[in-house]
Amino acid sequence: MQKRTNAAYRQELEKLAYRDSITGLPNRHAMTRFFDSYEAGGSAGVLFMDLDHFKAVNDTLGHHIGDQLVKEVGARLRAFTDGVRQHAFRIGGDEFLFIRQSADIEGAEQLAREILHDMKLPFLIEGNELYVTCSIGISVGSVREQERLTLLKAADTAMYRAKALGKNQYCFYNEQIGNAQIRRMELEKELRRAVEQKQFYLVYQPKWNVQTNSLSGYEAFIRWNHGRLGVVHPDEFIPVAEENGLIMPLTEWTLQAACFQCKEWMDKGLDHPVAVNVSLSLFRNDSLLETIRTVLKQTGLPPDRLELEITESVVLHDVNDIMKQLTGIRELGIRVAMDDFGSGYSALGLLDRMPIDSLKLDRLFTSDLDKPVKQTMVQAIVLMAESLNVEVIAEGVEDPQHMTLLRELGCHVMQGYYYGKPMEAPAMEEWLNHAASRSHKELMQDE
């Protein structure tokens, strides 16, 4: 009797040590033990899986629903294990790992496709119908002790690449992905110092009104002048800043620098509004309005000389709160533009309620404007904007054919290389002086 009790006790300890309490799947300790006893030729396929938008489930429905979702996901994943060739582990949070005791790429790819398919089916949890996707990173290689961490890290890196490509897909690790991850880690490490030392500068790109043949304003873009890596584009470091909480000081610096420059040009008789992109993070912190007031007071720039650009995705979070903040911003006299309109999110149903002054057509509409379907789409957006008393601005205008077609379709404000590339302040000032002279003369001729 005592032996049976001791055996049951040991079995319970074994379960606590090597089984995940929520899903019942083997845990991280079990994964380590599995690798230590692995004998299948020393190589394997590893699939690192992470749920997409899991945080949103916890934030909106509560952690108890999140735990139930993880449990249901574990149950689905168990169907792909056989205890012989394919093994699943929950290694923490919403992260899972599959090990295939075979290094064949085709088998790993097929398993990834099947998992993605099953994850797309709805989960019914306490009356909630949840649709959850996942991202999967795949690596194939040796599981010997010295190379095991490299194999796992490669699969993890590939998973993050799958997320960056749009989520709900799998990605194989390769050297290019590895190099990109190393660069990202380097940027993460040095970005905080760059913010403290203000290693940034602004470039400006004009927006031209073809109807009045005059400058409509210009947009300010931030650049990072890294001492060793050279100029780093915002597409690289802005996502890092978002994740690390550095987007606030970066945006404040950008606003201040752009407003100072705009005021300086105003004092020289070059009176045009400047547009600055604003991150969702500033809306979440309810700090944007106060930040703007402070910057305008410091720089002396009139509010109507500033335009803020937001993306479509901003309005799809807390719509009512975003609208309230945007209304407060516009009441100051500041214009608001929706940037990259039509680039993947859908704010069409909210446009009639949105306190905005202009829509910026994504360059997807102008890159192949010769196609009739694209022309029809642009014309429909222009007509809709006119009914809402909203201006339409076309991005990515690169040649006179683009300009002519857009003008015929009713779009009159344009931005792109045809009018000017993003320029540093001295070059932009020269451009502004030339534009002022040119538009004045041509307008006089028109009269």
C-alpha positions as CSV (number, residue, x, y, z in Angstrom):
1,M,0.0,0.0,0.0
2,Q,2.9,2.3,0.9
3,K,4.6,1.5,-2.4
4,R,1.5,2.4,-4.4
5,T,1.2,5.6,-2.5
6,N,4.8,6.5,-3.1
7,A,4.4,5.6,-6.8
8,A,1.3,7.8,-7.1
9,Y,3.2,10.6,-5.3
10,R,6.1,10.4,-7.7
11,Q,3.7,10.3,-10.7
12,E,2.0,13.4,-9.4
13,L,5.4,15.2,-9.0
14,E,6.3,14.1,-12.5
15,K,3.1,15.5,-13.9
16,L,3.6,18.8,-12.1
17,A,7.2,19.1,-13.3
18,Y,6.8,18.1,-16.9
19,R,3.1,18.8,-17.8
20,D,1.6,22.2,-18.5
21,S,-1.3,22.8,-16.1
22,I,-3.6,24.4,-18.6
23,T,-3.3,22.3,-21.8
24,G,-1.9,19.1,-20.4
25,L,0.8,19.2,-23.0
26,P,4.4,18.5,-22.1
27,N,6.1,21.8,-20.9
28,R,9.4,23.5,-21.4
29,H,11.1,21.1,-19.0
30,A,9.8,18.1,-20.9
31,M,11.1,19.6,-24.1
32,T,14.6,19.9,-22.6
33,R,14.4,16.3,-21.4
34,F,13.2,15.2,-24.8
35,F,16.2,16.8,-26.5
36,D,18.6,15.3,-23.9
37,S,17.3,11.8,-24.9
38,Y,17.0,12.4,-28.6
39,E,18.7,9.7,-30.7
40,A,17.1,10.0,-34.2
41,G,20.2,10.8,-36.1
42,G,20.9,14.0,-34.3
43,S,18.7,16.2,-36.5
44,A,15.0,17.3,-36.4
45,G,12.5,19.8,-37.7
46,V,11.4,22.4,-35.1
47,L,8.2,24.5,-35.5
48,F,7.8,27.5,-33.2
49,M,4.2,28.6,-33.0
50,D,2.7,31.8,-31.5
51,L,-0.9,32.9,-31.5
52,D,-1.7,36.1,-33.3
53,H,-3.5,38.9,-31.4
54,F,-3.7,36.8,-28.2
55,K,-3.1,39.9,-26.0
56,A,-6.3,41.4,-27.5
57,V,-8.3,38.4,-26.2
58,N,-6.9,38.9,-22.7
59,D,-7.4,42.6,-22.7
60,T,-11.0,42.6,-24.0
61,L,-12.5,39.3,-22.6
62,G,-10.3,38.7,-19.6
63,H,-7.5,36.3,-18.7
64,H,-9.8,33.5,-17.8
65,I,-11.1,33.5,-21.4
66,G,-7.5,33.6,-22.6
67,D,-6.6,30.6,-20.5
68,Q,-9.6,28.7,-21.9
69,L,-8.5,29.6,-25.4
70,V,-5.0,28.3,-24.7
71,K,-6.6,25.1,-23.4
72,E,-8.6,24.7,-26.6
73,V,-5.6,25.4,-28.8
74,G,-3.7,22.7,-26.9
75,A,-6.4,20.2,-27.5
76,R,-6.3,20.9,-31.3
77,L,-2.5,20.7,-31.4
78,R,-2.6,17.3,-29.5
79,A,-4.3,15.9,-32.6
80,F,-1.1,16.4,-34.5
81,T,1.1,14.4,-32.1
82,D,1.7,10.7,-32.3
83,G,4.1,10.2,-29.4
84,V,6.6,8.7,-31.9
85,R,7.5,11.1,-34.7
86,Q,5.7,14.3,-33.9
87,H,5.7,15.9,-30.4
88,A,4.0,19.1,-29.2
89,F,5.0,21.3,-26.2
90,R,3.6,24.4,-24.5
91,I,6.6,26.5,-23.7
92,G,4.9,29.5,-22.2
93,G,2.1,32.0,-22.7
94,D,0.7,31.5,-26.2
95,E,3.8,29.9,-27.5
96,F,4.0,26.2,-28.6
97,L,6.7,24.1,-30.1
98,F,6.5,21.1,-32.4
99,I,9.4,18.7,-32.9
100,R,9.4,16.4,-35.9
101,Q,11.8,13.5,-35.5
102,S,12.8,13.9,-39.1
103,A,14.7,16.7,-40.8
104,D,12.7,16.7,-44.1
105,I,11.6,20.2,-45.1
106,E,8.5,18.9,-46.9
107,G,7.1,17.2,-43.8
108,A,7.7,20.2,-41.6
109,E,6.0,22.4,-44.2
110,Q,3.0,20.1,-44.5
111,L,2.6,20.0,-40.7
112,A,2.7,23.9,-40.6
113,R,0.0,24.1,-43.3
114,E,-2.3,21.7,-41.4
115,I,-1.9,23.6,-38.1
116,L,-2.6,26.9,-39.8
117,H,-5.8,25.4,-41.3
118,D,-7.1,24.0,-38.0
119,M,-6.3,27.2,-36.1
120,K,-8.5,29.2,-38.4
121,L,-11.6,27.3,-37.3
122,P,-13.7,29.2,-34.7
123,F,-13.3,28.6,-31.0
124,L,-16.5,28.6,-28.9
125,I,-15.7,29.7,-25.4
126,E,-18.3,30.8,-22.9
127,G,-20.6,32.1,-25.6
128,N,-17.8,33.9,-27.4
129,E,-17.0,32.8,-31.0
130,L,-13.3,33.5,-31.3
131,Y,-11.3,33.5,-34.5
132,V,-7.6,33.1,-33.9
133,T,-4.7,32.6,-36.3
134,C,-1.1,31.8,-35.6
135,S,2.4,32.4,-37.0
136,I,4.9,29.6,-37.3
137,G,8.7,29.6,-37.7
138,I,10.5,26.5,-39.0
139,S,14.1,25.5,-38.6
140,V,15.7,22.2,-39.5
141,G,19.1,21.0,-38.1
142,S,21.0,19.3,-35.4
143,V,19.6,18.9,-31.8
144,R,23.0,18.1,-30.2
145,E,23.5,20.1,-27.0
146,Q,25.8,22.8,-28.5
147,E,23.5,23.4,-31.5
148,R,20.1,23.0,-29.8
149,L,19.8,26.6,-28.8
150,T,20.8,27.8,-32.3
151,L,18.0,25.6,-33.7
152,L,15.4,26.9,-31.3
153,K,16.5,30.5,-31.8
154,A,16.3,30.1,-35.6
155,A,12.7,28.8,-35.4
156,D,11.8,31.7,-33.0
157,T,13.4,34.2,-35.4
158,A,11.5,32.8,-38.4
159,M,8.3,33.0,-36.4
160,Y,8.7,36.7,-35.8
161,R,9.4,37.1,-39.5
162,A,6.1,35.3,-40.3
163,K,4.4,37.9,-38.0
164,A,6.1,40.8,-39.8
165,L,5.0,39.5,-43.1
166,G,1.3,39.7,-42.0
167,K,0.7,36.8,-39.6
168,N,-1.3,33.6,-40.2
169,Q,1.5,32.0,-42.1
170,Y,4.7,30.0,-41.7
171,C,8.3,31.0,-42.5
172,F,11.5,29.0,-42.9
173,Y,14.6,30.3,-41.3
174,N,17.4,31.3,-43.6
175,E,20.6,33.4,-43.4
176,Q,18.8,36.5,-44.7
177,I,16.3,36.3,-41.9
178,G,19.0,35.7,-39.4
179,N,20.9,38.8,-40.5
180,A,17.8,40.9,-40.3
181,Q,17.2,39.8,-36.8
182,I,20.8,40.6,-35.8
183,R,20.4,44.1,-37.2
184,R,17.1,44.5,-35.4
185,M,18.7,43.5,-32.1
186,E,21.5,46.0,-32.8
187,L,18.9,48.8,-33.4
188,E,17.1,47.9,-30.2
189,K,20.3,48.1,-28.2
190,E,21.3,51.5,-29.6
191,L,18.0,53.3,-30.1
192,R,17.6,54.5,-26.5
193,R,21.1,56.1,-26.7
194,A,20.1,57.7,-30.0
195,V,17.0,59.2,-28.5
196,E,19.0,60.6,-25.5
197,Q,21.7,62.0,-27.9
198,K,19.2,63.2,-30.5
199,Q,20.9,61.4,-33.4
200,F,17.9,62.3,-35.7
201,Y,17.1,64.8,-38.4
202,L,14.1,65.6,-40.5
203,V,13.6,65.6,-44.3
204,Y,10.6,67.3,-46.0
205,Q,8.6,66.4,-49.1
206,P,6.3,68.9,-50.9
207,K,2.6,68.4,-51.6
208,W,1.4,70.2,-54.7
209,N,-2.1,71.4,-55.7
210,V,-2.5,71.0,-59.5
211,Q,-5.7,73.0,-59.5
212,T,-4.2,76.2,-58.1
213,N,-0.7,75.3,-59.3
214,S,0.7,76.1,-55.9
215,L,2.3,74.4,-52.9
216,S,-0.3,72.8,-50.6
217,G,2.2,72.1,-47.8
218,Y,5.0,69.7,-47.0
219,E,5.4,66.5,-44.9
220,A,8.2,66.0,-42.3
221,F,9.8,62.6,-42.1
222,I,12.3,61.5,-39.4
223,R,15.6,59.9,-40.2
224,W,18.2,58.3,-37.9
225,N,21.8,59.2,-38.6
226,H,23.6,56.2,-37.0
227,G,27.4,56.8,-36.7
228,R,28.3,53.3,-37.9
229,L,25.2,52.0,-39.8
230,G,24.6,55.2,-41.7
231,V,21.1,56.6,-42.3
232,V,18.4,54.2,-40.9
233,H,15.0,54.5,-42.5
234,P,12.0,54.9,-40.1
235,D,10.4,51.7,-41.5
236,E,13.2,49.9,-39.5
237,F,13.4,51.8,-36.3
238,I,9.8,53.1,-35.7
239,P,8.5,49.5,-35.0
240,V,11.3,49.0,-32.5
241,A,10.5,52.4,-30.9
242,E,6.9,51.3,-30.6
243,E,7.8,48.1,-28.9
244,N,10.3,49.6,-26.5
245,G,8.2,52.6,-25.4
246,L,10.5,55.1,-27.2
247,I,7.9,56.3,-29.7
248,M,6.7,59.0,-27.3
249,P,10.0,61.0,-27.0
250,L,10.7,60.4,-30.7
251,T,7.3,61.8,-31.7
252,E,7.7,64.8,-29.4
253,W,11.1,65.5,-30.9
254,T,9.7,65.2,-34.4
255,L,6.8,67.6,-33.7
256,Q,9.0,70.1,-32.0
257,A,11.7,70.1,-34.7
258,A,9.1,70.3,-37.6
259,C,7.2,73.1,-35.9
260,F,10.4,75.1,-35.2
261,Q,11.4,74.7,-38.9
262,C,8.0,75.6,-40.2
263,K,8.0,78.8,-38.0
264,E,11.4,79.7,-39.2
265,W,10.3,79.4,-42.9
266,M,7.1,81.4,-42.1
267,D,9.3,84.2,-40.7
268,K,11.1,84.2,-44.1
269,G,7.8,84.5,-46.0
270,L,7.5,80.8,-46.9
271,D,4.2,80.3,-45.2
272,H,3.0,76.7,-45.7
273,P,1.7,74.1,-43.3
274,V,3.8,71.1,-42.1
275,A,2.4,67.6,-41.7
276,V,3.7,65.1,-39.1
277,N,2.9,61.5,-38.6
278,V,1.5,60.5,-35.2
279,S,1.7,57.1,-33.6
280,L,-1.2,55.2,-32.1
281,S,0.8,55.0,-28.8
282,L,0.2,58.8,-28.2
283,F,-3.5,58.3,-28.5
284,R,-3.4,55.4,-26.1
285,N,-1.6,57.5,-23.5
286,D,-4.0,60.4,-23.8
287,S,-1.0,62.7,-24.0
288,L,-1.2,63.9,-27.6
289,L,-3.3,67.0,-27.1
290,E,-1.1,68.3,-24.2
291,T,2.0,67.5,-26.2
292,I,0.8,69.5,-29.1
293,R,-0.2,72.5,-27.0
294,T,3.3,72.5,-25.4
295,V,5.1,72.3,-28.7
296,L,3.0,75.1,-30.3
297,K,3.6,77.3,-27.3
298,Q,7.4,76.6,-27.4
299,T,7.7,77.2,-31.1
300,G,5.2,80.0,-31.6
301,L,3.7,78.1,-34.6
302,P,0.1,79.0,-35.4
303,P,-2.1,75.8,-35.0
304,D,-3.4,76.1,-38.6
305,R,0.1,75.6,-39.8
306,L,0.3,72.1,-38.4
307,E,-1.3,69.0,-39.8
308,L,-1.3,65.6,-38.1
309,E,-1.3,62.4,-40.1
310,I,-2.8,59.2,-38.6
311,T,-3.2,55.8,-40.2
312,E,-6.5,53.9,-40.8
313,S,-5.5,51.4,-38.1
314,V,-5.6,54.1,-35.4
315,V,-9.4,54.4,-35.6
316,L,-10.0,50.7,-35.3
317,H,-8.9,50.5,-31.7
318,D,-11.0,52.6,-29.3
319,V,-13.0,54.5,-31.9
320,N,-14.9,56.7,-29.5
321,D,-11.8,57.8,-27.6
322,I,-9.8,58.4,-30.8
323,M,-12.6,60.5,-32.2
324,K,-12.8,62.5,-29.0
325,Q,-9.1,63.2,-29.1
326,L,-9.1,64.1,-32.8
327,T,-12.1,66.5,-32.2
328,G,-10.1,68.2,-29.5
329,I,-7.1,68.5,-31.8
330,R,-9.2,70.0,-34.6
331,E,-10.8,72.5,-32.2
332,L,-7.3,73.9,-31.7
333,G,-7.3,74.7,-35.5
334,I,-5.0,71.8,-36.4
335,R,-5.8,69.8,-39.6
336,V,-6.0,66.0,-39.5
337,A,-5.2,63.7,-42.4
338,M,-5.8,59.9,-42.7
339,D,-2.6,58.5,-44.1
340,D,-2.2,55.3,-46.3
341,F,-5.9,55.1,-46.9
342,G,-6.9,51.8,-48.4
343,S,-3.7,50.0,-47.5
344,G,-5.3,47.1,-45.7
345,Y,-7.6,48.2,-43.0
346,S,-11.2,49.4,-43.6
347,A,-12.4,52.7,-42.1
348,L,-15.0,53.2,-44.7
349,G,-17.9,52.7,-42.3
350,L,-16.5,55.4,-40.0
351,L,-15.5,58.1,-42.5
352,D,-18.8,60.0,-42.1
353,R,-18.1,60.3,-38.3
354,M,-14.3,60.8,-38.5
355,P,-13.1,64.4,-37.6
356,I,-10.6,64.6,-40.5
357,D,-9.8,67.1,-43.2
358,S,-8.1,64.9,-45.8
359,L,-7.5,61.4,-47.1
360,K,-4.1,60.3,-48.4
361,L,-4.5,57.6,-51.0
362,D,-1.9,54.9,-50.5
363,R,0.6,54.5,-53.2
364,L,-1.0,51.1,-54.1
365,F,-3.6,53.2,-56.0
366,T,-1.0,55.2,-58.0
367,S,1.6,52.4,-58.7
368,D,-0.5,50.9,-61.5
369,L,-3.0,53.7,-62.2
370,D,-3.1,52.7,-65.9
371,K,-5.5,49.9,-65.0
372,P,-9.1,50.8,-65.4
373,V,-10.1,49.1,-62.1
374,K,-7.7,51.3,-60.2
375,Q,-9.0,54.4,-61.9
376,T,-12.6,53.4,-61.0
377,M,-11.5,52.9,-57.3
378,V,-9.8,56.3,-57.2
379,Q,-12.8,58.1,-58.7
380,A,-15.1,56.4,-56.3
381,I,-13.0,57.6,-53.3
382,V,-12.8,61.1,-54.7
383,L,-16.5,61.3,-55.1
384,M,-17.1,59.9,-51.6
385,A,-14.6,62.4,-50.1
386,E,-16.3,65.3,-51.9
387,S,-19.6,64.4,-50.4
388,L,-17.9,64.4,-46.9
389,N,-16.1,67.7,-47.7
390,V,-12.8,65.9,-47.3
391,E,-9.7,66.6,-49.5
392,V,-8.0,63.7,-51.3
393,I,-4.2,63.6,-51.5
394,A,-2.4,61.1,-53.8
395,E,0.9,59.7,-52.7
396,G,3.5,58.1,-54.9
397,V,3.1,60.3,-57.9
398,E,6.2,59.8,-59.9
399,D,5.6,60.9,-63.5
400,P,3.4,63.3,-65.5
401,Q,1.1,60.5,-66.7
402,H,0.2,59.8,-63.0
403,M,-0.5,63.5,-62.5
404,T,-2.6,63.9,-65.5
405,L,-4.7,60.8,-64.8
406,L,-5.3,61.8,-61.2
407,R,-6.3,65.3,-62.1
408,E,-8.8,63.9,-64.6
409,L,-10.2,61.6,-61.8
410,G,-10.8,64.7,-59.6
411,C,-7.7,64.4,-57.3
412,H,-5.9,67.7,-57.1
413,V,-3.3,67.5,-54.3
414,M,-0.4,65.2,-55.0
415,Q,2.8,64.1,-53.3
416,G,5.7,62.1,-54.8
417,Y,9.0,62.1,-56.6
418,Y,7.5,63.9,-59.6
419,Y,7.3,67.0,-57.4
420,G,10.2,66.3,-55.1
421,K,12.0,63.7,-53.1
422,P,12.2,64.1,-49.3
423,M,14.9,66.8,-48.7
424,E,16.9,68.1,-45.8
425,A,16.0,71.6,-44.6
426,P,18.5,73.6,-46.8
427,A,17.4,71.9,-50.0
428,M,13.8,72.1,-49.1
429,E,14.1,75.9,-48.4
430,E,15.7,76.3,-51.8
431,W,12.8,74.3,-53.3
432,L,10.2,76.4,-51.5
433,N,11.8,79.7,-52.7
434,H,11.7,78.4,-56.3
435,A,8.1,77.1,-55.9
436,A,6.9,80.4,-54.5
437,S,8.4,82.3,-57.5
438,R,7.1,79.8,-60.0
439,S,3.6,79.6,-58.7
440,H,3.3,83.4,-58.4
441,K,4.3,83.9,-62.0
442,E,2.2,81.2,-63.5
443,L,-0.9,82.3,-61.5
444,M,-0.4,85.8,-62.7
445,Q,-0.3,84.5,-66.3
446,D,-3.5,82.6,-65.7
447,E,-5.2,85.8,-64.5
